[in-house]
Amino acid sequence: MTLQIRLGLAPEHRPVAARIYWEAFGSKLGRVMGPEPRAMAYLARVMRSDHAITAVDGGELVGLAGFKTAKGAFAEGGWPDMRATYGLIGAGWRMALLAALSHEVDNQRFLVDGICVARDHRGRGIGRALVEMLCAEAEARGHDAIRLEVIDTNIRARALYERLGFRVIKHDRLGLLRHAFGFESAATMVCELAEHNAPRP
């Protein structure tokens, strides 16, 4: 494996990035952002190359991690993007549902906007490498901690984050929104960088 972890998303990797992201989060967002061709078009339109860390093996994009800053998020578009992709009515109800999810502001912790690995490349340590790079980027930007969310059905990802030093600080239940998004709850997890970087026995 000639894996390279890079800051940024190369233009030639954007179509694959949209596919990998949808593979990972389509089960969570499919009822709202689908059908798949529309969702892929929306992702290709809104993905921010400067808010991504990518895993590339032999020139092939095999994983990515998005993050949020005061300037925006990796896969977060606005009304013009929604309307261009889904039309006026389709954009309206989708924006309303997405707005109903929590959008808590966190000015102290570095916020993750999705970590995903291509299906055929899972189990090779790529997710771990992406998290390590996220931690390094967070530290370089002056943050003391990194924060992410993981849905209740993604047991494998949560186990990885716990092994890397993340701890759950709260659970959010969706209530009636679970019928739209297809999951019951999400856990907010935080990793203190000082603890993460400390030598381990």
Buried (B, 14 or more C-beta within 10 A) or exposed (E): EEBEBBBEBBEEBBEBBBBBBBEBBBBBBBEBBBEEEBBBBBBBBBBBBEBBBBBBBEEEBBBBBBBBBEEBBBBBBEEEBBBEBBEEEEBBEBBEBBEBBEEEEEEEBBBBBBBBBBEEBBEBBBBBBBBBBBBBBBBEEEBEBBBBBBBBBBEEBBEBBBEBBBEEEEEBEBEEBEEBBBBBEBBBBBBBBEEBEEEEE
